[in-house]
Amino acid sequence: MTIYHDVLMDHYKNPRNFGCKDCKTNATSHMHNPSCGDKIFLKLQIESGIIKNICFEGYGCALSTASASMLTEYARGKKVDVAKKTTIDDVKKMLAIDISSVRTKCASLPLEALLEALNSTS
């Protein structure tokens, strides 16, 4: 058995909210993890203080991609002020695996992108 369980691998192989071709947006963020090469481009559509739509593009390891997939599912429909309070501990709970300190950056990259995009709207 590996560190990646079935749910995580499903989000990696079939990421939710991946592809932003038709995603209307008014907030964006681009993040890069130079230590491993992960990249994420996150787009959000915010209306009346609520995340109405969210999508991402990019590439990365299983942990980074699954984190982005789960985080976009979590954030959709949330009030901006609630989403801004999301922490790496929340992401770790979504992933439901033990993450070493070295791999925390992989899991947190999508969160950093989300927070940057949300903060750019205020």
N, C-alpha and C positions, 0 to 999 in steps of 0.2 A: 504494500500500500504506500502511496506517495503522500506528500503534504497536501496536494490538491485533491479535494474531494469532488464528488460528482456535480454538485451545484456550481462550484467555482469553475470547473472545466466546461460546463454547459454555457456559462456566461462568457467564457473565453472563446469557445468555438462558435457560439451563436450570440454575439453581443447585442443586447437590447439598445435601441436608440442610436445605432451606429449608422452613419451616413447622414450628411446634412444638406444634400442637394435641394430638397424641397422644404427645408426647415426655415420658416420666417424667424428672424432674430433681431434683437436690439441690444444684446450684450454678448461679448465674445471673450475668449481667453485662449492663449497658446502657451503651452508649457513643454519643457524639454528636460529630461534627466540625462545630463552628459555622462554620468558614470556608467549607465547601461544602454543609453540610446533611446529609451522610451520617449515618445512624443504624443501629445494630445492637443487637439483643437476642439474647444467646447463652445457651443452656441446655445443661447437661451432666448426665449421669447417671454418677456415679463409684461404682464398687463395688470393694472390695479394692484400692484404689490404681490402678485402671485406668479409663480413659474408655470406658465401655460404650456410651454414646449421646451424640450431640451434634447440636444443631440451631440454626438461627438464623432470625430474622425481622428485618424492617426494610427500608430502602431506601437506595440510594446510586448512585454512578456505576458504570460498568462495572468499573473497577479495584477498588473497594471490594467490590462484590458477588462478583466472581470470586475475590478474595482470601479472602473468607469461605467461599465454596464449596470452594476448594482446601484451605484450612486445616482445615475441618471433616473433610474426607476424610482428611487427614494425621493429625489428632489422634485419630480414632476408633480404639480398640484400644491406644493408647499408654499407658504407665505415666505417672502424673501427674508424677513427678519428671523424666521424659524430656521430656514436653510443656512443662514449665516452662522448659526450656532453649532453647526455640524463639526465634529472633531474627528481626529484620526481614531480615537477609541470607538466612535460610532461606525466608522468604515471597517475597523477590525471585527466588530460584532457582525456586520453584514457578511463579511468574508468567512467568518466562523472557523478560522484556522489560526494556529500559532504563527506569528510572523517575527522573524529575527530582526534585530535592529538594522542589519544591512538591507533587508528587503522592505523595510518600512517606507523608504522613499518610493518604491514601486507602487505600493498601495496608496500612498498619500498624494501622488502626482495629480490624479483626477480631482481630489478634494481641493488642492491648491488652485487648480484651474477654475473650479466652481466658485471658490471664495473670491478669486481675482475678478471673475466676470460679474459676480454680484456686487462687489465693492466698486466696480466701474460705473454702476448705474446710480450710485448715490451722490 
